[in-house]
Amino acid sequence: MATITKDTIVGDILDIAPETAPAFIDIGMHCLGCPASRNETVEQACLVHDQPVEELVEKLNAIIAANRK
């Protein structure tokens, strides 16, 4: 599994690690099935929802790491 970065596409993350969906919902990204949201980068999603990108990237990687053990 590659490390998630601010440039990773949200849809790609959800496809390989659906357990990360609550992290996106927590920042206000409620329409995860919407084509626009699935094609955004993590950075774009954070900008739209006024959230710090590095915090979300860290959280996503932690969720993925915890579920891969």
All heavy atoms as TSV, in Angstrom:
chain	resi	resn	atom	element	x	y	z
A	1	MET	N	N	0.842	-1.190	0.000
A	1	MET	CA	C	0.000	0.000	0.000
A	1	MET	C	C	0.877	1.239	0.000
A	1	MET	O	O	1.756	1.378	0.826
A	1	MET	CB	C	-0.898	-0.049	1.247
A	1	MET	CG	C	-1.686	1.207	1.531
A	1	MET	SD	S	-3.066	1.351	0.412
A	1	MET	CE	C	-3.019	3.067	0.046
A	2	ALA	N	N	0.635	2.111	-0.924
A	2	ALA	CA	C	1.363	3.371	-0.989
A	2	ALA	C	C	0.883	4.315	0.102
A	2	ALA	O	O	-0.239	4.193	0.601
A	2	ALA	CB	C	1.155	4.002	-2.355
A	3	THR	N	N	1.715	5.241	0.437
A	3	THR	CA	C	1.358	6.253	1.427
A	3	THR	C	C	0.439	7.286	0.787
A	3	THR	O	O	0.676	7.730	-0.332
A	3	THR	CB	C	2.630	6.940	1.950
A	3	THR	OG1	O	3.477	5.945	2.518
A	3	THR	CG2	C	2.313	7.979	2.995
A	4	ILE	N	N	-0.589	7.681	1.518
A	4	ILE	CA	C	-1.508	8.719	1.060
A	4	ILE	C	C	-0.793	10.060	1.184
A	4	ILE	O	O	-0.142	10.333	2.186
A	4	ILE	CB	C	-2.797	8.722	1.914
A	4	ILE	CG1	C	-3.505	7.365	1.883
A	4	ILE	CG2	C	-3.734	9.856	1.490
A	4	ILE	CD1	C	-3.882	6.870	0.523
A	5	THR	N	N	-0.925	10.894	0.159
A	5	THR	CA	C	-0.379	12.249	0.188
A	5	THR	C	C	-1.495	13.234	-0.118
A	5	THR	O	O	-2.620	12.824	-0.459
A	5	THR	CB	C	0.744	12.439	-0.857
A	5	THR	OG1	O	0.150	12.438	-2.171
A	5	THR	CG2	C	1.803	11.358	-0.749
A	6	LYS	N	N	-1.177	14.504	-0.066
A	6	LYS	CA	C	-2.182	15.528	-0.383
A	6	LYS	C	C	-2.623	15.454	-1.836
A	6	LYS	O	O	-3.681	15.956	-2.189
A	6	LYS	CB	C	-1.646	16.919	-0.053
A	6	LYS	CG	C	-0.497	17.341	-0.919
A	6	LYS	CD	C	0.001	18.712	-0.548
A	6	LYS	CE	C	1.097	19.110	-1.540
A	6	LYS	NZ	N	1.334	20.531	-1.492
A	7	ASP	N	N	-1.833	14.795	-2.681
A	7	ASP	CA	C	-2.153	14.692	-4.101
A	7	ASP	C	C	-2.902	13.410	-4.478
A	7	ASP	O	O	-3.236	13.215	-5.642
A	7	ASP	CB	C	-0.867	14.783	-4.923
A	7	ASP	CG	C	-0.172	16.121	-4.727
A	7	ASP	OD1	O	-0.864	17.157	-4.743
A	7	ASP	OD2	O	1.062	16.128	-4.545
A	8	THR	N	N	-3.158	12.552	-3.506
A	8	THR	CA	C	-3.871	11.310	-3.772
A	8	THR	C	C	-5.346	11.620	-4.040
A	8	THR	O	O	-5.947	12.464	-3.377
A	8	THR	CB	C	-3.739	10.333	-2.589
A	8	THR	OG1	O	-2.362	10.180	-2.247
A	8	THR	CG2	C	-4.324	8.979	-2.923
A	9	ILE	N	N	-5.922	10.935	-5.001
A	9	ILE	CA	C	-7.331	11.138	-5.369
A	9	ILE	C	C	-8.234	10.450	-4.340
A	9	ILE	O	O	-8.018	9.294	-3.978
A	9	ILE	CB	C	-7.607	10.571	-6.781
A	9	ILE	CG1	C	-6.693	11.240	-7.823
A	9	ILE	CG2	C	-9.074	10.691	-7.166
A	9	ILE	CD1	C	-6.923	12.715	-8.021
A	10	VAL	N	N	-9.246	11.183	-3.884
A	10	VAL	CA	C	-10.163	10.673	-2.863
A	10	VAL	C	C	-10.797	9.355	-3.304
A	10	VAL	O	O	-10.869	8.398	-2.527
A	10	VAL	CB	C	-11.248	11.723	-2.524
A	10	VAL	CG1	C	-12.324	11.133	-1.631
A	10	VAL	CG2	C	-10.614	12.940	-1.869
A	11	GLY	N	N	-11.247	9.264	-4.538
A	11	GLY	CA	C	-11.877	8.039	-5.028
A	11	GLY	C	C	-10.938	6.848	-4.972
A	11	GLY	O	O	-11.366	5.736	-4.653
A	12	ASP	N	N	-9.663	7.081	-5.260
A	12	ASP	CA	C	-8.685	5.994	-5.188
A	12	ASP	C	C	-8.532	5.502	-3.749
A	12	ASP	O	O	-8.447	4.303	-3.500
A	12	ASP	CB	C	-7.324	6.444	-5.722
A	12	ASP	CG	C	-7.340	6.732	-7.214
A	12	ASP	OD1	O	-8.295	6.293	-7.906
A	12	ASP	OD2	O	-6.397	7.398	-7.690
A	13	ILE	N	N	-8.513	6.443	-2.813
A	13	ILE	CA	C	-8.397	6.073	-1.404
A	13	ILE	C	C	-9.601	5.236	-0.982
A	13	ILE	O	O	-9.458	4.196	-0.343
A	13	ILE	CB	C	-8.284	7.320	-0.502
A	13	ILE	CG1	C	-7.029	8.119	-0.858
A	13	ILE	CG2	C	-8.291	6.928	0.978
A	13	ILE	CD1	C	-6.985	9.501	-0.235
A	14	LEU	N	N	-10.783	5.692	-1.344
A	14	LEU	CA	C	-12.004	4.978	-0.961
A	14	LEU	C	C	-12.087	3.601	-1.601
A	14	LEU	O	O	-12.616	2.672	-0.995
A	14	LEU	CB	C	-13.233	5.814	-1.306
A	14	LEU	CG	C	-13.377	7.101	-0.497
A	14	LEU	CD1	C	-14.478	7.970	-1.090
A	14	LEU	CD2	C	-13.630	6.808	0.971
A	15	ASP	N	N	-11.550	3.464	-2.799
A	15	ASP	CA	C	-11.557	2.162	-3.466
A	15	ASP	C	C	-10.642	1.164	-2.763
A	15	ASP	O	O	-11.001	-0.007	-2.613
A	15	ASP	CB	C	-11.124	2.296	-4.929
A	15	ASP	CG	C	-12.176	2.969	-5.801
A	15	ASP	OD1	O	-13.352	3.052	-5.370
A	15	ASP	OD2	O	-11.813	3.412	-6.903
A	16	ILE	N	N	-9.469	1.617	-2.337
A	16	ILE	CA	C	-8.518	0.689	-1.725
A	16	ILE	C	C	-8.657	0.596	-0.209
A	16	ILE	O	O	-8.215	-0.391	0.382
A	16	ILE	CB	C	-7.058	1.053	-2.083
A	16	ILE	CG1	C	-6.706	2.450	-1.597
A	16	ILE	CG2	C	-6.804	0.893	-3.565
A	16	ILE	CD1	C	-5.248	2.802	-1.717
A	17	ALA	N	N	-9.276	1.608	0.397
A	17	ALA	CA	C	-9.416	1.615	1.858
A	17	ALA	C	C	-10.746	2.247	2.263
A	17	ALA	O	O	-10.792	3.371	2.769
A	17	ALA	CB	C	-8.245	2.359	2.486
A	18	PRO	N	N	-11.847	1.545	2.022
A	18	PRO	CA	C	-13.163	2.119	2.339
A	18	PRO	C	C	-13.336	2.469	3.815
A	18	PRO	O	O	-14.193	3.290	4.154
A	18	PRO	CB	C	-14.146	1.032	1.893
A	18	PRO	CG	C	-13.351	-0.207	1.723
A	18	PRO	CD	C	-11.941	0.209	1.455
A	19	GLU	N	N	-12.504	1.899	4.666
A	19	GLU	CA	C	-12.591	2.203	6.098
A	19	GLU	C	C	-12.205	3.658	6.402
A	19	GLU	O	O	-12.411	4.141	7.517
A	19	GLU	CB	C	-11.714	1.238	6.907
A	19	GLU	CG	C	-10.220	1.378	6.688
A	19	GLU	CD	C	-9.661	0.553	5.536
A	19	GLU	OE1	O	-10.427	0.056	4.676
A	19	GLU	OE2	O	-8.425	0.394	5.494
A	20	THR	N	N	-11.682	4.381	5.409
A	20	THR	CA	C	-11.326	5.783	5.606
A	20	THR	C	C	-12.520	6.728	5.419
A	20	THR	O	O	-12.406	7.919	5.727
A	20	THR	CB	C	-10.205	6.213	4.641
A	20	THR	OG1	O	-10.668	6.043	3.287
A	20	THR	CG2	C	-8.932	5.414	4.875
A	21	ALA	N	N	-13.632	6.228	4.944
A	21	ALA	CA	C	-14.806	7.083	4.674
A	21	ALA	C	C	-15.182	7.969	5.867
A	21	ALA	O	O	-15.445	9.162	5.672
A	21	ALA	CB	C	-15.990	6.246	4.218
A	22	PRO	N	N	-15.204	7.448	7.097
A	22	PRO	CA	C	-15.565	8.328	8.226
A	22	PRO	C	C	-14.638	9.535	8.392
A	22	PRO	O	O	-15.085	10.595	8.832
A	22	PRO	CB	C	-15.484	7.402	9.440
A	22	PRO	CG	C	-15.758	6.040	8.888
A	22	PRO	CD	C	-15.084	6.054	7.529
A	23	ALA	N	N	-13.375	9.407	8.021
A	23	ALA	CA	C	-12.451	10.540	8.123
A	23	ALA	C	C	-12.875	11.662	7.176
A	23	ALA	O	O	-12.764	12.849	7.516
A	23	ALA	CB	C	-11.018	10.095	7.821
A	24	PHE	N	N	-13.357	11.297	6.003
A	24	PHE	CA	C	-13.836	12.314	5.056
A	24	PHE	C	C	-15.152	12.915	5.544
A	24	PHE	O	O	-15.355	14.124	5.454
A	24	PHE	CB	C	-13.997	11.716	3.658
A	24	PHE	CG	C	-12.704	11.380	2.998
A	24	PHE	CD1	C	-12.277	10.059	2.905
A	24	PHE	CD2	C	-11.893	12.375	2.480
A	24	PHE	CE1	C	-11.075	9.740	2.295
A	24	PHE	CE2	C	-10.684	12.075	1.869
A	24	PHE	CZ	C	-10.273	10.749	1.780
A	25	ILE	N	N	-16.007	12.089	6.065
A	25	ILE	CA	C	-17.284	12.584	6.593
A	25	ILE	C	C	-17.042	13.545	7.754
A	25	ILE	O	O	-17.709	14.566	7.878
A	25	ILE	CB	C	-18.195	11.406	6.990
A	25	ILE	CG1	C	-18.617	10.662	5.712
A	25	ILE	CG2	C	-19.412	11.882	7.777
A	25	ILE	CD1	C	-19.286	9.336	5.947
A	26	ASP	N	N	-16.042	13.247	8.578
A	26	ASP	CA	C	-15.709	14.111	9.712
A	26	ASP	C	C	-15.303	15.527	9.290
A	26	ASP	O	O	-15.478	16.469	10.060
A	26	ASP	CB	C	-14.576	13.506	10.548
A	26	ASP	CG	C	-15.023	12.313	11.370
A	26	ASP	OD1	O	-16.241	12.074	11.494
A	26	ASP	OD2	O	-14.121	11.599	11.888
A	27	ILE	N	N	-14.754	15.688	8.087
A	27	ILE	CA	C	-14.378	17.034	7.632
A	27	ILE	C	C	-15.510	17.707	6.867
A	27	ILE	O	O	-15.342	18.798	6.339
A	27	ILE	CB	C	-13.076	17.040	6.797
A	27	ILE	CG1	C	-13.272	16.379	5.431
A	27	ILE	CG2	C	-11.917	16.464	7.568
A	27	ILE	CD1	C	-12.198	16.743	4.418
A	28	GLY	N	N	-16.665	17.048	6.776
A	28	GLY	CA	C	-17.819	17.637	6.109
A	28	GLY	C	C	-18.023	17.171	4.686
A	28	GLY	O	O	-18.872	17.686	3.969
A	29	MET	N	N	-17.265	16.185	4.259
A	29	MET	CA	C	-17.383	15.660	2.898
A	29	MET	C	C	-18.410	14.527	2.913
A	29	MET	O	O	-18.058	13.356	2.989
A	29	MET	CB	C	-16.005	15.171	2.437
A	29	MET	CG	C	-15.888	14.953	0.986
A	29	MET	SD	S	-14.164	14.636	0.591
A	29	MET	CE	C	-14.319	14.429	-1.155
A	30	HIS	N	N	-19.671	14.900	2.848
A	30	HIS	CA	C	-20.751	13.931	3.040
A	30	HIS	C	C	-21.180	13.205	1.765
A	30	HIS	O	O	-21.816	12.168	1.837
A	30	HIS	CB	C	-21.960	14.624	3.670
A	30	HIS	CG	C	-21.640	15.167	5.029
A	30	HIS	ND1	N	-22.347	16.191	5.592
A	30	HIS	CD2	C	-20.689	14.837	5.927
A	30	HIS	CE1	C	-21.844	16.463	6.779
A	30	HIS	NE2	N	-20.839	15.664	7.000
A	31	CYS	N	N	-20.854	13.729	0.616
A	31	CYS	CA	C	-21.307	13.082	-0.624
A	31	CYS	C	C	-20.143	12.330	-1.265
A	31	CYS	O	O	-19.678	12.676	-2.347
A	31	CYS	CB	C	-21.922	14.088	-1.583
A	31	CYS	SG	S	-20.790	15.372	-2.119
A	32	LEU	N	N	-19.677	11.298	-0.615
A	32	LEU	CA	C	-18.518	10.557	-1.086
A	32	LEU	C	C	-18.763	9.817	-2.396
A	32	LEU	O	O	-17.817	9.468	-3.088
A	32	LEU	CB	C	-18.042	9.572	-0.017
A	32	LEU	CG	C	-17.521	10.222	1.252
A	32	LEU	CD1	C	-17.149	9.153	2.265
A	32	LEU	CD2	C	-16.346	11.115	0.963
A	33	GLY	N	N	-20.000	9.575	-2.745
A	33	GLY	CA	C	-20.312	8.896	-3.996
A	33	GLY	C	C	-20.415	9.848	-5.183
A	33	GLY	O	O	-20.484	9.423	-6.324
A	34	CYS	N	N	-20.415	11.124	-4.915
A	34	CYS	CA	C	-20.529	12.145	-5.957
A	34	CYS	C	C	-19.295	12.095	-6.857
A	34	CYS	O	O	-18.174	12.039	-6.374
A	34	CYS	CB	C	-20.645	13.509	-5.292
A	34	CYS	SG	S	-20.435	14.902	-6.382
A	35	PRO	N	N	-19.481	12.096	-8.176
A	35	PRO	CA	C	-18.323	12.041	-9.074
A	35	PRO	C	C	-17.301	13.151	-8.831
A	35	PRO	O	O	-16.104	12.919	-8.912
A	35	PRO	CB	C	-18.938	12.174	-10.464
A	35	PRO	CG	C	-20.332	11.680	-10.303
A	35	PRO	CD	C	-20.744	12.069	-8.903
A	36	ALA	N	N	-17.756	14.333	-8.508
A	36	ALA	CA	C	-16.822	15.437	-8.269
A	36	ALA	C	C	-15.945	15.162	-7.056
A	36	ALA	O	O	-14.732	15.330	-7.100
A	36	ALA	CB	C	-17.578	16.741	-8.083
A	37	SER	N	N	-16.548	14.718	-5.971
A	37	SER	CA	C	-15.757	14.491	-4.760
A	37	SER	C	C	-14.804	13.318	-4.930
A	37	SER	O	O	-13.696	13.326	-4.405
A	37	SER	CB	C	-16.663	14.278	-3.545
A	37	SER	OG	O	-17.349	13.049	-3.619
A	38	ARG	N	N	-15.198	12.315	-5.664
A	38	ARG	CA	C	-14.330	11.143	-5.852
A	38	ARG	C	C	-13.123	11.461	-6.722
A	38	ARG	O	O	-12.131	10.747	-6.692
A	38	ARG	CB	C	-15.117	9.979	-6.449
A	38	ARG	CG	C	-16.064	9.345	-5.433
A	38	ARG	CD	C	-16.638	8.045	-5.900
A	38	ARG	NE	N	-15.660	7.062	-6.306
A	38	ARG	CZ	C	-15.117	6.135	-5.522
A	38	ARG	NH1	N	-15.445	6.089	-4.257
A	38	ARG	NH2	N	-14.253	5.256	-6.004
A	39	ASN	N	N	-13.193	12.524	-7.501
A	39	ASN	CA	C	-12.084	12.883	-8.380
A	39	ASN	C	C	-11.212	14.008	-7.840
A	39	ASN	O	O	-10.275	14.438	-8.503
A	39	ASN	CB	C	-12.612	13.249	-9.763
A	39	ASN	CG	C	-13.151	12.028	-10.477
A	39	ASN	OD1	O	-12.501	10.988	-10.515
A	39	ASN	ND2	N	-14.348	12.135	-11.014
A	40	GLU	N	N	-11.517	14.490	-6.635
A	40	GLU	CA	C	-10.703	15.515	-6.007
A	40	GLU	C	C	-9.467	14.889	-5.364
A	40	GLU	O	O	-9.498	13.733	-4.957
A	40	GLU	CB	C	-11.468	16.216	-4.880
A	40	GLU	CG	C	-12.607	17.078	-5.315
A	40	GLU	CD	C	-13.348	17.688	-4.137
A	40	GLU	OE1	O	-13.369	17.103	-3.040
A	40	GLU	OE2	O	-13.913	18.761	-4.341
A	41	THR	N	N	-8.428	15.699	-5.227
A	41	THR	CA	C	-7.296	15.261	-4.422
A	41	THR	C	C	-7.647	15.514	-2.953
A	41	THR	O	O	-8.595	16.257	-2.645
A	41	THR	CB	C	-6.019	16.052	-4.762
A	41	THR	OG1	O	-6.220	17.424	-4.413
A	41	THR	CG2	C	-5.637	15.915	-6.223
A	42	VAL	N	N	-6.879	14.931	-2.076
A	42	VAL	CA	C	-7.086	15.174	-0.643
A	42	VAL	C	C	-6.942	16.673	-0.367
A	42	VAL	O	O	-7.733	17.254	0.381
A	42	VAL	CB	C	-6.094	14.348	0.207
A	42	VAL	CG1	C	-6.187	14.715	1.671
A	42	VAL	CG2	C	-6.339	12.857	0.006
A	43	GLU	N	N	-5.971	17.301	-0.984
A	43	GLU	CA	C	-5.758	18.732	-0.771
A	43	GLU	C	C	-6.969	19.543	-1.225
A	43	GLU	O	O	-7.411	20.461	-0.529
A	43	GLU	CB	C	-4.507	19.197	-1.506
A	43	GLU	CG	C	-4.197	20.666	-1.275
A	43	GLU	CD	C	-2.890	21.083	-1.895
A	43	GLU	OE1	O	-2.588	20.658	-3.033
A	43	GLU	OE2	O	-2.167	21.832	-1.234
A	44	GLN	N	N	-7.525	19.214	-2.388
A	44	GLN	CA	C	-8.703	19.933	-2.877
A	44	GLN	C	C	-9.887	19.752	-1.938
A	44	GLN	O	O	-10.618	20.705	-1.661
A	44	GLN	CB	C	-9.065	19.459	-4.282
A	44	GLN	CG	C	-8.072	19.879	-5.332
A	44	GLN	CD	C	-8.285	19.161	-6.653
A	44	GLN	OE1	O	-8.678	17.995	-6.696
A	44	GLN	NE2	N	-8.001	19.854	-7.759
A	45	ALA	N	N	-10.080	18.543	-1.436
A	45	ALA	CA	C	-11.183	18.282	-0.503
A	45	ALA	C	C	-11.017	19.116	0.759
A	45	ALA	O	O	-11.991	19.683	1.268
A	45	ALA	CB	C	-11.238	16.797	-0.157
A	46	CYS	N	N	-9.787	19.198	1.244
A	46	CYS	CA	C	-9.540	19.985	2.453
A	46	CYS	C	C	-9.755	21.475	2.206
A	46	CYS	O	O	-10.297	22.173	3.074
A	46	CYS	CB	C	-8.127	19.729	2.970
A	46	CYS	SG	S	-7.968	18.123	3.772
A	47	LEU	N	N	-9.358	21.958	1.039
A	47	LEU	CA	C	-9.573	23.371	0.718
A	47	LEU	C	C	-11.061	23.693	0.661
A	47	LEU	O	O	-11.500	24.703	1.212
A	47	LEU	CB	C	-8.901	23.722	-0.610
A	47	LEU	CG	C	-7.387	23.804	-0.597
A	47	LEU	CD1	C	-6.842	23.948	-2.020
A	47	LEU	CD2	C	-6.911	24.957	0.271
A	48	VAL	N	N	-11.825	22.837	0.011
A	48	VAL	CA	C	-13.271	23.061	-0.113
A	48	VAL	C	C	-13.952	23.063	1.253
A	48	VAL	O	O	-14.876	23.829	1.502
A	48	VAL	CB	C	-13.911	21.989	-1.026
A	48	VAL	CG1	C	-15.423	22.023	-0.953
A	48	VAL	CG2	C	-13.444	22.170	-2.460
A	49	HIS	N	N	-13.452	22.217	2.151
A	49	HIS	CA	C	-14.088	22.067	3.462
A	49	HIS	C	C	-13.328	22.775	4.572
A	49	HIS	O	O	-13.605	22.563	5.752
A	49	HIS	CB	C	-14.268	20.574	3.775
A	49	HIS	CG	C	-15.195	19.913	2.807
A	49	HIS	ND1	N	-16.554	20.099	2.830
A	49	HIS	CD2	C	-14.951	19.110	1.745
A	49	HIS	CE1	C	-17.115	19.425	1.847
A	49	HIS	NE2	N	-16.161	18.823	1.160
A	50	ASP	N	N	-12.384	23.645	4.191
A	50	ASP	CA	C	-11.632	24.487	5.127
A	50	ASP	C	C	-11.018	23.671	6.272
A	50	ASP	O	O	-11.233	23.953	7.442
A	50	ASP	CB	C	-12.543	25.598	5.682
A	50	ASP	CG	C	-11.748	26.694	6.362
A	50	ASP	OD1	O	-10.585	26.918	5.980
A	50	ASP	OD2	O	-12.284	27.314	7.298
A	51	GLN	N	N	-10.272	22.640	5.876
A	51	GLN	CA	C	-9.628	21.754	6.837
A	51	GLN	C	C	-8.126	21.678	6.554
A	51	GLN	O	O	-7.704	21.785	5.403
A	51	GLN	CB	C	-10.223	20.342	6.744
A	51	GLN	CG	C	-11.684	20.272	7.089
A	51	GLN	CD	C	-11.956	20.599	8.541
A	51	GLN	OE1	O	-11.262	20.123	9.432
A	51	GLN	NE2	N	-12.954	21.418	8.780
A	52	PRO	N	N	-7.324	21.459	7.582
A	52	PRO	CA	C	-5.875	21.338	7.369
A	52	PRO	C	C	-5.523	20.016	6.695
A	52	PRO	O	O	-5.841	18.943	7.198
A	52	PRO	CB	C	-5.289	21.426	8.774
A	52	PRO	CG	C	-6.412	21.117	9.701
A	52	PRO	CD	C	-7.691	21.418	8.985
A	53	VAL	N	N	-4.875	20.095	5.546
A	53	VAL	CA	C	-4.599	18.904	4.739
A	53	VAL	C	C	-3.661	17.931	5.445
A	53	VAL	O	O	-3.866	16.715	5.380
A	53	VAL	CB	C	-4.079	19.291	3.333
A	53	VAL	CG1	C	-2.722	19.947	3.391
A	53	VAL	CG2	C	-4.051	18.076	2.433
A	54	GLU	N	N	-2.648	18.428	6.111
A	54	GLU	CA	C	-1.685	17.518	6.740
A	54	GLU	C	C	-2.333	16.674	7.830
A	54	GLU	O	O	-1.985	15.511	8.007
A	54	GLU	CB	C	-0.476	18.289	7.278
A	54	GLU	CG	C	0.384	18.898	6.181
A	54	GLU	CD	C	0.836	17.902	5.121
A	54	GLU	OE1	O	1.172	16.746	5.461
A	54	GLU	OE2	O	0.854	18.269	3.931
A	55	GLU	N	N	-3.287	17.247	8.545
A	55	GLU	CA	C	-3.995	16.481	9.588
A	55	GLU	C	C	-4.799	15.341	8.973
A	55	GLU	O	O	-4.803	14.229	9.497
A	55	GLU	CB	C	-4.913	17.394	10.401
A	55	GLU	CG	C	-4.172	18.268	11.377
A	55	GLU	CD	C	-5.106	19.138	12.191
A	55	GLU	OE1	O	-6.289	18.776	12.398
A	55	GLU	OE2	O	-4.633	20.204	12.629
A	56	LEU	N	N	-5.475	15.613	7.875
A	56	LEU	CA	C	-6.268	14.565	7.236
A	56	LEU	C	C	-5.361	13.495	6.645
A	56	LEU	O	O	-5.643	12.299	6.785
A	56	LEU	CB	C	-7.200	15.130	6.164
A	56	LEU	CG	C	-8.089	14.092	5.468
A	56	LEU	CD1	C	-8.976	13.344	6.479
A	56	LEU	CD2	C	-8.941	14.741	4.396
A	57	VAL	N	N	-4.271	13.888	6.008
A	57	VAL	CA	C	-3.333	12.917	5.439
A	57	VAL	C	C	-2.808	11.995	6.543
A	57	VAL	O	O	-2.772	10.764	6.374
A	57	VAL	CB	C	-2.172	13.628	4.706
A	57	VAL	CG1	C	-1.035	12.670	4.397
A	57	VAL	CG2	C	-2.674	14.286	3.431
A	58	GLU	N	N	-2.440	12.583	7.663
A	58	GLU	CA	C	-1.942	11.790	8.790
A	58	GLU	C	C	-3.017	10.823	9.295
A	58	GLU	O	O	-2.739	9.651	9.553
A	58	GLU	CB	C	-1.514	12.740	9.906
A	58	GLU	CG	C	-0.786	12.080	11.039
A	58	GLU	CD	C	-0.278	13.094	12.043
A	58	GLU	OE1	O	0.410	14.049	11.636
A	58	GLU	OE2	O	-0.573	12.924	13.244
A	59	LYS	N	N	-4.236	11.311	9.417
A	59	LYS	CA	C	-5.339	10.479	9.900
A	59	LYS	C	C	-5.621	9.329	8.928
A	59	LYS	O	O	-5.817	8.184	9.346
A	59	LYS	CB	C	-6.587	11.343	10.081
A	59	LYS	CG	C	-7.749	10.649	10.736
A	59	LYS	CD	C	-8.874	11.645	10.999
A	59	LYS	CE	C	-9.962	11.049	11.832
A	59	LYS	NZ	N	-11.031	12.019	12.133
A	60	LEU	N	N	-5.643	9.615	7.639
A	60	LEU	CA	C	-5.911	8.579	6.637
A	60	LEU	C	C	-4.840	7.489	6.679
A	60	LEU	O	O	-5.159	6.295	6.665
A	60	LEU	CB	C	-5.982	9.191	5.243
A	60	LEU	CG	C	-7.156	10.131	4.983
A	60	LEU	CD1	C	-6.957	10.863	3.662
A	60	LEU	CD2	C	-8.480	9.396	5.020
A	61	ASN	N	N	-3.570	7.902	6.735
A	61	ASN	CA	C	-2.495	6.915	6.796
A	61	ASN	C	C	-2.558	6.096	8.068
A	61	ASN	O	O	-2.283	4.885	8.044
A	61	ASN	CB	C	-1.141	7.610	6.633
A	61	ASN	CG	C	-0.863	7.957	5.184
A	61	ASN	OD1	O	-0.952	7.119	4.304
A	61	ASN	ND2	N	-0.561	9.218	4.933
A	62	ALA	N	N	-2.939	6.697	9.178
A	62	ALA	CA	C	-3.064	5.966	10.443
A	62	ALA	C	C	-4.204	4.944	10.366
A	62	ALA	O	O	-4.052	3.813	10.836
A	62	ALA	CB	C	-3.302	6.944	11.597
A	63	ILE	N	N	-5.317	5.326	9.783
A	63	ILE	CA	C	-6.456	4.404	9.640
A	63	ILE	C	C	-6.051	3.213	8.774
A	63	ILE	O	O	-6.321	2.057	9.118
A	63	ILE	CB	C	-7.684	5.123	9.023
A	63	ILE	CG1	C	-8.249	6.146	10.008
A	63	ILE	CG2	C	-8.752	4.115	8.601
A	63	ILE	CD1	C	-9.270	7.101	9.382
A	64	ILE	N	N	-5.405	3.488	7.669
A	64	ILE	CA	C	-4.995	2.413	6.766
A	64	ILE	C	C	-3.983	1.496	7.453
A	64	ILE	O	O	-4.098	0.263	7.383
A	64	ILE	CB	C	-4.438	3.005	5.457
A	64	ILE	CG1	C	-5.582	3.646	4.673
A	64	ILE	CG2	C	-3.766	1.924	4.620
A	64	ILE	CD1	C	-5.133	4.505	3.503
A	65	ALA	N	N	-3.014	2.075	8.135
A	65	ALA	CA	C	-2.005	1.267	8.831
A	65	ALA	C	C	-2.640	0.397	9.894
A	65	ALA	O	O	-2.294	-0.789	10.033
A	65	ALA	CB	C	-0.949	2.179	9.453
A	66	ALA	N	N	-3.583	0.928	10.644
A	66	ALA	CA	C	-4.243	0.167	11.708
A	66	ALA	C	C	-5.056	-0.991	11.152
A	66	ALA	O	O	-5.150	-2.059	11.775
A	66	ALA	CB	C	-5.141	1.090	12.522
A	67	ASN	N	N	-5.623	-0.805	9.976
A	67	ASN	CA	C	-6.457	-1.860	9.384
A	67	ASN	C	C	-5.655	-2.889	8.598
A	67	ASN	O	O	-6.191	-3.898	8.185
A	67	ASN	CB	C	-7.529	-1.220	8.496
A	67	ASN	CG	C	-8.674	-0.705	9.301
A	67	ASN	OD1	O	-9.470	-1.460	9.818
A	67	ASN	ND2	N	-8.737	0.609	9.473
A	68	ARG	N	N	-4.398	-2.633	8.374
A	68	ARG	CA	C	-3.539	-3.557	7.639
A	68	ARG	C	C	-2.753	-4.475	8.564
A	68	ARG	O	O	-2.045	-5.343	8.117
A	68	ARG	CB	C	-2.557	-2.792	6.727
A	68	ARG	CG	C	-3.242	-1.949	5.677
A	68	ARG	CD	C	-4.034	-2.797	4.680
A	68	ARG	NE	N	-4.577	-1.994	3.604
A	68	ARG	CZ	C	-5.868	-1.781	3.407
A	68	ARG	NH1	N	-6.758	-2.274	4.225
A	68	ARG	NH2	N	-6.287	-1.053	2.397
A	69	LYS	N	N	-2.839	-4.232	9.855
A	69	LYS	CA	C	-2.088	-5.056	10.827
A	69	LYS	C	C	-2.784	-6.357	11.103
A	69	LYS	O	O	-3.903	-6.555	11.014
A	69	LYS	CB	C	-1.904	-4.295	12.130
A	69	LYS	CG	C	-0.925	-3.158	11.962
A	69	LYS	CD	C	-0.697	-2.470	13.279
A	69	LYS	CE	C	0.308	-1.356	13.085
A	69	LYS	NZ	N	0.600	-0.663	14.293
